[in-house]
């Protein structure tokens, strides 16, 4: 099984919602690190 993700420093809100709706993890910058932007309702898509 494979899961997907997108990452970016600046991500438009519409883009992150689209990616989440497609089942992708969304990785965003958080200070000197990164974090997942997905909420608790997120269900990842697997291929």
Steps between C-alpha positions, in 0.01 A plus 500: 500500500605855429381827655568844355586844634559854381729749671562870466616811677203710386184309415176664391204386713313373194797286400537335841126425517513348152798282595330384821179419311711289262636305799848656508687601812579874502836597652553868588778705652482563875786717621825312439315172449197360316161365608199324353211734422244218480228497766369209706231417242756442224503156339809434284453342160703190425597360162 
